[in-house]
Amino acid sequence: LPGLLRSYTPAEIFACGETAVPLPAGALGKGESPGERLTLLLCANASGSEKVPLRAVGDSPRPRCLRGVNLEQMPWSYRAGSLAGLTAPLFAEWLREFNEGMRRQGRSVLLLLAKHEAHPYLQLSNVRMVFVPLAAALAQPLDRGIASDLKGHYRRRLLRWLPAERGAAQPSLLDVLHMLAQAWGDVHPGLIAGCFRAAGFTPDASAEAVSLTSAPGPLGREQLGHDGDPAEADGDEGMVEGEDTGELAAVPPCPSEREVWRSLATLRRYLECQATSPDLFQAFYELEDAVHMVSAG
């Protein structure tokens, strides 16, 4: 394995695996029992420069909240599986899509994964699959801190859900999928690269790094702060000239937070139906985070 790793650059070495996250009660609609969960397929490269869009697997075949959504242009994908688990056919479908993406980019990459009945081997044109030893698989980069960091960001976004402003008591499955995509984006590239190095899955790692010994604990989670002083704008635009009467008319009052969140919900729905690229949602997510920062003072 160390010799094979040296044949690729960090940007060409990927690792994938699964982790599970809980769904809020009622996320799938009325009549659903609490304790539902999603299985997430995570995949990233050793340099931390590329995170493959999340593949979420749940046990609801046709969630009502996904009706009308242009699923091909979302920054995540959803599939129905047995007991919300990843099956071999679902994984094979993802593998072929991953390989097609690499083929279109003209790249040949290495994909590291654990041997599992849900991980069938496929002969692919641009992806070389390598099953790592069981003990080394237990020390996979995802288990070194990547998955736990994603879950931490997901919990933070769930906790800041404001029912009074969103107009819903609990987030739907669609809301959760967007939150998970945002949480995946929050995982810092430096943390991913560090987890790959700790697992020994990098070209410059020594042969001893990938051994059949018990793996140490996960890396500590990076605490990434976001600070900045909002710019203050001055202006005397408190009054505008009336269009018809020529008289001065008062500027409309500042919208409430509830009105702002309703407008954002409308914008997100428009993008869900009309988006032509998943990249559009990155700009929307940044806007939503900016509104959260303003509302938090």
N, C-alpha and C positions, 0 to 999 in steps of 0.2 A: 504493500500500500504506500509506504513513503516514497518508493521509487516512482510509482504511478503518479503521485501527487506532484512530483517535480516536473512532470511532463506538461503541466498546465499552470497558467497564471492564477492568482487568487480570484480574479474576476471570472474565470472559467470553471471554478470549482463550486458546485452547489451541493447543498444538503437539504433533504426534505424529511418531514415526519408529521405526526398528528398530535394534536392536543385537544382537550375538551373544555368548553366554557358553558356555564349555566345560562339558561334563558330566564328572564323575569317571568313570574307567574302571569299567565294570560297573554303572553307575547304572540301566541299562535291563534288567539281568538277565544271566544266563549266555549266552555266545555273542556278546555285543555287542562290537564292536571298539572300541579306544580312539579318542579323537579326536571322539566324538560331541559335538554341540552343540545348544543351543536358540537360536531366534531370539525375541527379546522385542519386543513392541510397547509402547512407552512413550508416555504421554500425560499432560500436566500443564498447569495454567493459569499465566498470567504472574504472578499474585500469590503463587504457591507454596502456596496454600491448598487445592488439590485435586489429588490424584494419582489418575488412573483406575487401577483394579485391573489388574495385569499380564495381558497375553495372551501365553502361551508357545506356540511352535510347534516341534514336534519331528517326527522322521520315523517314530516308532513309532505305528501306528494305534490299538492297544489295549494300552497298558502294563499289565502284570499288577498292578503296585503300586497302580493307580488303581481296581481292582475293589472294589466295596462303598463307595466314597467318594461322598458326596452332593455331586457336582461343582457343582451350582447354588448351593451355599452356601459355597463356598471363596472366600478373598480373592484368588484368582488363577483363571485359566482356561487350559485346555490344548487345543490342536488339533493334528492331524497334517497335515503339509504335505509338499510335494515337497522332498527333501533338506534338511529342517528350515528351509525358507524360507517367507516369507509370500507367498501367492498372491493374485491379484485376488479370487477368490471368498471367501477367508478374510477379506481386508480389508473387502470389502463387507459381510460378516456382522457384523464388529466395528463398522463405521460405523452400521449400522441399530440395533444394540444401544445404541451411544453416543447416537444421536439419540433413541431411545425413552426413555433415561434422562433426557435433557434435557427431553423433552416432558412426562414425568411431573412434573418439577420446575417446569414452566412457565418455562423459560429458553430464550433464544435466544443462541447462542454462535458465535464465529468459530473455525474450525479451520485452522491453518496446517500445510502439509505440502509435501514436495518432489514434483515431477512424476516419476512412475515408472510403469512398466507394471503394477506390482502395486498401484497406487493409482488405481482407477477413480473417475471423478467421478459422484456421485449427487446428485440433487435431493432435498434433505431438508427436513423441515418446521421443525426447530429448530436445525440446524447448517449454517452457511455455510462451504463448503470453499473455501480459497484456496491455489492452488499458487504458492509463492514462486519468484523467479528462481533459476536454478541456482547462481550464485555466492553468493546470499544463503542458499540451502539448505545450502551447505557450512558456513555459519556459524550453523546452527540452534542454538537453546538446548540441545538434547540433546547436540550436539557441542561445546558450550562448556564442558562439565564435568559435566553431569547424568548422562550414561551412564557416564562414567569413575568418578564417585563411587559410583554403584550397584554397579559391578563391584568397586570396592575393598571395599565393605561385604560383598559376596558372597564375595570371597576370604577376608576375615577370618573369616566364619562357617564356611567350608569348613575353614580351618586349625584351628579350635578343635573340630572334630568329634573325639570321643573314642571310638574303636572299642571299647575295653574296657568302657566304660560304656554305650554304645548297643547293644551286642550285635550289631553288624554291622561288617564290615571297611570298607565304603564306603557312603556315603549313597545311597539309591535316588532315582529320579526324583521320587517324592513328597516325600522329604526336601528335595531340591534346590528344588522349587517352593515349599515353605514358607520355605526360606532366602532365596530370591529375593524373596518377599513381605515378609519381614522387612527385607531390604536396601533394598527400595524405600521402606519406611517410615522407614528410617534417613536417607534423603536429606533434608537440611534444607530447609524452605521458603525460607529466606533465600538459600540457594545457587541454588535454582530461579529465584527472582525476579531475582537478580543475573545469571544466564545469559540470561534474557529481555532484560534491559536491555542487556547487552553485545552481544546480537544485533540490538538495535534493534526488537524485536518487542513494544513497549509503547506505549500511547496517547501518552505524553509524549516519545517518542523523535523526534529530528529526522529529516527526510527523508534526510539524508546518512548516517544510521546503516545504512540498508538500501540498499546500493549494489552495483555489480557489480565491486567490487574484491576482491582476495584477502583472505580472512579471517585475522585474527590468531589466535594460539594460544589454547587453552582457558584458562578461568579456573583459578586455583589451587584445589585442593580444600580445603574448610574442615575443620579438625580440631576436632571437637566432643568435649569432655570430659564425662564424667559423674562427678561426685564427690558424696560425701555420707557422713556417718558413720552406720553402722548403729546403731540404738538398742539399748541393752543393757537387758535385762529381768532383774530379780531376782525370785526367788520360792523358796519352800521347798516345791516340789511333788515332791521327790525320792521321796517315798513316798506311796502312796495306800492307802486302806482296802480290804481284800479284800471283794468283793461278797457272797460266801457265808459265808466263815469269820470275817469280822470282823478278821482279822489283817492286818498291814501287808504289802503286796506290793511288790516292786521295780517301778519304772517300766520299760517295755520300753526296751532300749538304743537309742541314736540310730541311725537307718538309715544304711547306707553310701551313698556317692554312686551306686554302681551300682543300688541299690534305688530311690533317688530318680529316676534317669533312666528306669528301667523303669516306675515309676509315672507319670511324665510321658508316656512313650510310650503307656501305656494310656489316659491321659486324652485325648491327642491323637487316638488312634484312635476313641475314643468320640465326640469332637466331629466327626471326619471323617464318621462314619456318621449322627450324630443332630443336628448343628448346624442351627439354624433361621435363622441370620444369619451372614454373613461377619465381622461385628463381634465375635463371640465369640472369634475367633482372635486379635484384637488383645490381649485380656486374657490369652490363653494365651501369646502371644509375650512379653509383659511378664513373666509368671511365669517362663518359661524363661530369659529374660535375667537375672532376679533370682537364679535358682539358679546360673547361670554365675558371677555376681559373687561369690556366697558360696563356691562351690567353688574360685574362683581366689584366695580369701583377701583 
